[in-house]
C-alpha cells in the first residue's frame, strides 16, 4: 500500500516486471514463486531484448553523450515527476534530464528520484515560481540544445530526442513547440493511454495572442495553421504553447530567458515575442505530440494579480506611447484599484529589469511589433473574430 505505482499500461507487455522493479527501487519486497528480480542487468534476462534495452535506459542511462537536455521545473508534483522522467527515458535514445525543484513543500523526496534515474538535481533555496525555475533550468543546462517539459507529461514518440535534435540543430534562433494531447489522471492511471500512445499528431494546433479587454498578451489556442501545406513539418506560430519548448541554449541566453517576469504567467508570450522581434522564429511541429495532464488544481496556486503584474511588465517592455497607455488603462479598469496597487507593488521589484530589457530589445530588434501582429499573429487568427485582433 505504500507503493504509489500500480500496473502501468505504458509498459505494454512487461507490466508485471515493471511493477516489481518499481517495488524494489522503492524499498519494498516482492515474493514470487517463479522469478527473483533485483535492480541489476541480470534481472532483465526474463524479458525481450527491446524491453531490456528500454529498462536499462530508464535506470542506467545518464545521457552523458547526448546533445539534448530535458528540463523539468516543478513544485509539489509528488510521484508525477518520476513518471514523467520514466516516460522521457523510456522512449529516448539517450537524453540528459535536469530536475529543478522549486522549493517543494510536500515532503516528497525528489532528490532520490534524481539519483535513481541519473538526473541532475537543483533545489532552489526559496520559491522562484515557474518563471524562476524554468529560467534557472534553461541557464543551467550544459548541452547545445534543451527542451522544457512540465513534470506531469508523457512522451510516446520513439526516439523523440533524435527527432527533436534534428528539428532544432540547424535553427539556432528558433523555439519549437510540440503539439499537445490532453490527458487526465484517474485513480493513479492515465485515461485512454492506448489512444495517447497511438496518436502521433495531437489535437492542439497553433496559438495566437489577444490584446483587448485588459488581457493584453494572453496566448490562446487556435486551429489555424499559418503554413497551409499539411506535408510541411513545421508551421510558424505567434506564440508557443503546450509546455514542450525546444531551443538552443545559446538562444535562451541571448534573449535572456525570463528575466524580469514575476513568479508565474505569460512566459510563452514573453519568450515568443522576444524571439520574433530579435530575429528568430517560433514554430509548431506537426509531427510530434506530447501528452499533458491538465488538472483542476495547481499544486502551487497563484493569485491573478501575479499574472497581471507580468501583463503590465510586457506592456512596459514592448509597447510605446498611446498604445501602451491604452492597454495599461484597460488592464487597470478590469482589475480595479486594489489589484492595481498590488500589481504596481510587485512590478516595482522588476522595474530596473524592465528598463534594461526594453533598451536591449530597442537596440537589437530586427522586426517591429506591428510587423509581428500584421504578419505572424494575423496568420493564425480568425479574421471574423474581432476579439482576437488588437484594435
BAKOLVO-61425 format. One line per field, with one value per residue (C-alpha): residue number from 0; x, y, z; residue in three letters. Coordinates in steps of 0.5 Angstrom, whole numbers. Each point is the difference from the previous one (the first is absolute). Layout:
<pts>
i c(NUM ...)
east c(X ...)
north c(Y ...)
up c(Z ...)
aa c(ALA ...)
</pts>
This chain:
<pts>
i c(0 1 2 3 4 5 6 7 8 9 10 11 12 13 14 15 16 17 18 19 20 21 22 23 24 25 26 27 28 29 30 31 32 33 34 35 36 37 38 39 40 41 42 43 44 45 46 47 48 49 50 51 52 53 54 55 56 57 58 59 60 61 62 63 64 65 66 67 68 69 70 71 72 73 74 75 76 77 78 79 80 81 82 83 84 85 86 87 88 89 90 91 92 93 94 95 96 97 98 99 100 101 102 103 104 105 106 107 108 109 110 111 112 113 114 115 116 117 118 119 120 121 122 123 124 125 126 127 128 129 130 131 132 133 134 135 136 137 138 139 140 141 142 143 144 145 146 147 148 149 150 151 152 153 154 155 156 157 158 159 160 161 162 163 164 165 166 167 168 169 170 171 172 173 174 175 176 177 178 179 180 181 182 183 184 185 186 187 188 189 190 191 192 193 194 195 196 197 198 199 200 201 202 203 204 205 206 207 208 209 210 211 212 213 214 215 216 217 218 219 220 221 222 223 224 225 226 227 228 229 230 231 232 233 234 235 236 237 238 239 240 241 242 243 244 245 246 247 248 249 250 251 252 253 254 255 256 257 258 259 260 261 262 263 264 265 266 267 268 269 270 271 272 273 274 275 276 277 278 279 280 281 282 283 284 285 286 287 288 289 290 291 292 293 294 295 296 297 298 299 300 301 302 303 304 305 306 307 308 309 310 311 312 313 314 315 316 317 318 319 320 321 322 323 324 325 326 327 328 329 330 331 332 333 334 335 336 337 338 339 340 341 342 343 344 345 346 347 348 349 350 351 352 353 354 355 356 357 358 359 360 361 362 363 364 365 366 367 368 369 370 371 372 373 374 375 376 377 378 379 380 381 382 383 384 385 386 387 388 389 390)
east c(0 6 2 -3 1 -5 0 2 -3 5 5 -4 2 4 -5 2 7 0 -5 6 5 -4 -1 8 2 -5 3 -6 1 -4 -1 -1 0 4 5 5 0 5 2 6 1 0 -8 -1 1 -7 -3 2 6 -4 -3 6 3 -5 0 8 -1 -5 4 7 1 2 0 8 1 -7 0 -7 -3 -7 -1 -6 -1 -5 -3 -4 -1 1 0 -1 7 2 -5 2 7 -1 -4 5 6 -4 -2 7 6 4 -1 2 -5 0 -5 -1 -3 -4 1 -6 -3 -4 6 1 7 1 8 -1 -4 6 5 -4 0 6 -2 3 -4 0 -5 -1 1 -6 -6 1 -6 -1 4 6 0 0 5 5 -1 1 6 3 0 7 -3 0 -8 -5 -8 -4 -6 -5 1 -7 1 1 4 -1 4 5 7 -3 6 3 -6 1 7 -1 -5 4 7 0 -5 5 -5 -7 -4 -4 -7 -3 -7 -4 -4 -5 0 -3 3 -6 2 7 -1 0 -6 0 7 0 -3 5 6 -3 -2 6 -2 -4 -6 2 2 4 -1 -1 0 -6 1 -7 -5 6 3 6 5 -5 2 -6 -1 -1 -1 2 7 4 3 -6 4 -1 6 5 3 0 -5 1 -4 -1 1 3 -5 -1 6 5 5 7 5 8 3 3 -6 -3 6 0 -8 2 -5 -6 4 -5 -6 -4 -1 -5 -3 1 6 -2 -2 7 5 -4 -1 8 1 -3 2 7 1 -3 -6 -5 -2 -5 2 -6 4 1 -6 2 -6 -1 -4 -5 -2 -6 5 7 5 2 -5 1 -4 -3 4 6 -1 -3 7 3 -5 2 7 -1 -4 6 5 -3 -5 1 -4 -7 -1 4 -5 -6 2 2 -6 -4 3 -1 -7 -1 3 -2 4 2 3 3 4 2 3 4 3 2 2 5 4 2 0 7 0 -6 4 6 -4 -4 7 3 -6 0 8 0 -7 -1 -7 -5 -7 -4 3 -1 -7 -1 4 0 -6 -5 2 -2 -6 -7 -2 -7 1 1 2 6 3 3 -4)
north c(0 5 -1 5 -3 -5 -4 5 -1 4 -6 -5 -7 1 3 -6 1 8 -1 -4 5 6 -4 -2 7 3 -5 -5 -7 -5 -7 -4 -8 1 6 3 7 5 7 -2 -2 -8 1 3 -7 -2 5 1 4 6 1 -2 6 5 -2 0 7 2 -2 1 5 7 3 1 1 3 7 1 1 -1 6 -1 5 -1 1 -6 -4 -7 -6 3 3 -8 -2 6 -2 -7 2 4 -5 -6 3 4 -3 4 6 4 2 6 1 7 -1 7 -1 -5 0 -7 -4 -5 -2 3 -1 -7 0 3 -5 -6 3 3 7 7 3 7 3 7 3 4 -1 3 -2 -3 6 0 -8 0 6 -4 -6 3 3 -6 -5 -2 -3 4 -1 -1 -1 3 -5 0 -5 -3 -2 -7 -1 -5 1 -5 3 7 3 -2 3 7 1 -1 5 5 0 4 5 4 5 -4 -2 -6 -3 -7 -1 -2 -6 2 -6 -1 -4 -4 -5 1 -2 4 0 -3 -1 -5 5 5 -5 0 7 3 7 2 4 7 5 7 6 7 6 4 8 2 1 0 -6 2 -5 -6 -6 -4 -7 1 -6 5 -2 5 -5 -3 -5 -7 -3 5 -2 7 6 7 2 6 -3 -7 -3 -7 -1 -3 5 -2 5 1 2 6 3 -1 4 5 2 0 -5 2 6 5 -5 -1 -7 -2 1 3 -4 -2 6 4 -5 -1 8 1 -6 3 7 -1 -4 -7 -4 -4 -7 -6 -6 -4 -7 0 -1 0 -2 6 -1 5 1 3 3 3 -3 7 4 8 6 3 7 -4 -2 8 2 -4 3 7 -2 -2 7 4 -4 -1 6 7 7 0 -8 -1 5 -4 -7 2 4 -6 -4 4 1 -7 -2 6 5 -5 -5 6 1 -7 0 6 -2 -7 4 4 -6 0 7 0 -7 3 6 -4 -5 6 3 -7 -1 7 0 -7 -2 -2 0 5 -2 3 -5 -6 2 1 -6 -5 1 1 -6 -4 4 -1 7 -1 0 8 -2 -4 6 6 7)
up c(0 1 -8 -4 -6 -2 -7 -5 -7 -3 0 -4 0 7 5 5 -1 1 6 3 -2 3 6 1 -2 6 5 0 0 -5 1 -7 -1 -7 0 4 -2 2 -3 -4 -7 2 2 -8 -3 1 -5 -7 -3 -2 7 3 -3 2 7 0 -3 6 5 -2 -6 2 -7 1 -7 -2 -3 3 7 2 5 6 4 6 7 4 -6 4 -4 -7 0 0 -5 -5 1 -2 -6 -2 0 -2 -7 -1 -3 5 4 6 5 4 6 3 7 1 8 0 7 -1 4 -6 -1 -7 0 1 -7 -3 3 -2 -7 -1 -1 2 6 2 6 1 7 -1 -4 -7 -4 -6 -3 4 0 -8 0 4 -3 -7 2 4 -6 -3 -6 -7 0 5 1 5 3 5 6 -2 -7 -4 -7 -4 -6 -1 0 1 2 -7 -3 4 -1 -8 0 4 -2 -6 3 5 1 1 5 -2 4 -1 -1 6 2 6 6 7 6 2 7 -2 -7 -7 -3 -7 0 -6 -4 2 -2 -7 -1 -4 -1 6 0 1 -5 0 5 -1 4 2 2 2 6 5 -2 -4 -2 2 -4 -3 -4 -7 -5 -6 -3 -3 -4 -4 -3 4 -2 3 6 4 0 2 7 3 7 2 5 3 5 -5 -3 -4 -1 0 7 -4 -2 7 3 -6 1 8 2 4 3 3 1 6 3 -5 -6 -8 0 -7 -3 3 -3 -6 -1 1 -5 -5 1 1 -7 2 -2 4 -3 2 -2 -4 1 8 5 8 5 5 6 1 7 4 5 0 5 2 -2 -1 0 -6 1 -1 -7 -1 3 -6 -5 3 -1 -7 -2 3 -4 -7 0 -1 0 0 -2 7 4 -3 1 7 2 -3 5 6 -2 0 7 4 5 5 -5 -4 6 1 -7 1 6 -3 -6 4 1 -7 -3 -1 -4 -4 -2 -1 -5 -3 -2 -2 -5 -3 -1 -3 -3 -8 0 3 4 -6 -4 5 0 -7 -3 5 5 -5 -4 6 2 -3 -3 1 8 2 7 -3 -3 3 -1)
aa c(UNK UNK UNK UNK UNK UNK UNK UNK UNK UNK UNK UNK UNK UNK UNK UNK UNK UNK UNK UNK UNK UNK UNK UNK UNK UNK UNK UNK UNK UNK UNK UNK UNK UNK UNK UNK UNK UNK UNK UNK UNK UNK UNK UNK UNK UNK UNK UNK UNK UNK UNK UNK UNK UNK UNK UNK UNK UNK UNK UNK UNK UNK UNK UNK UNK UNK UNK UNK UNK UNK UNK UNK UNK UNK UNK UNK UNK UNK UNK UNK UNK UNK UNK UNK UNK UNK UNK UNK UNK UNK UNK UNK UNK UNK UNK UNK UNK UNK UNK UNK UNK UNK UNK UNK UNK UNK UNK UNK UNK UNK UNK UNK UNK UNK UNK UNK UNK UNK UNK UNK UNK UNK UNK UNK UNK UNK UNK UNK UNK UNK UNK UNK UNK UNK UNK UNK UNK UNK UNK UNK UNK UNK UNK UNK UNK UNK UNK UNK UNK UNK UNK UNK UNK UNK UNK UNK UNK UNK UNK UNK UNK UNK UNK UNK UNK UNK UNK UNK UNK UNK UNK UNK UNK UNK UNK UNK UNK UNK UNK UNK UNK UNK UNK UNK UNK UNK UNK UNK UNK UNK UNK UNK UNK UNK UNK UNK UNK UNK UNK UNK UNK UNK UNK UNK UNK UNK UNK UNK UNK UNK UNK UNK UNK UNK UNK UNK UNK UNK UNK UNK UNK UNK UNK UNK UNK UNK UNK UNK UNK UNK UNK UNK UNK UNK UNK UNK UNK UNK UNK UNK UNK UNK UNK UNK UNK UNK UNK UNK UNK UNK UNK UNK UNK UNK UNK UNK UNK UNK UNK UNK UNK UNK UNK UNK UNK UNK UNK UNK UNK UNK UNK UNK UNK UNK UNK UNK UNK UNK UNK UNK UNK UNK UNK UNK UNK UNK UNK UNK UNK UNK UNK UNK UNK UNK UNK UNK UNK UNK UNK UNK UNK UNK UNK UNK UNK UNK UNK UNK UNK UNK UNK UNK UNK UNK UNK UNK UNK UNK UNK UNK UNK UNK UNK UNK UNK UNK UNK UNK UNK UNK UNK UNK UNK UNK UNK UNK UNK UNK UNK UNK UNK UNK UNK UNK UNK UNK UNK UNK UNK UNK UNK UNK UNK UNK UNK UNK UNK UNK UNK UNK UNK UNK UNK UNK UNK UNK UNK UNK UNK UNK UNK UNK UNK UNK UNK UNK UNK UNK UNK UNK UNK UNK UNK UNK UNK UNK UNK UNK UNK UNK UNK)
</pts>
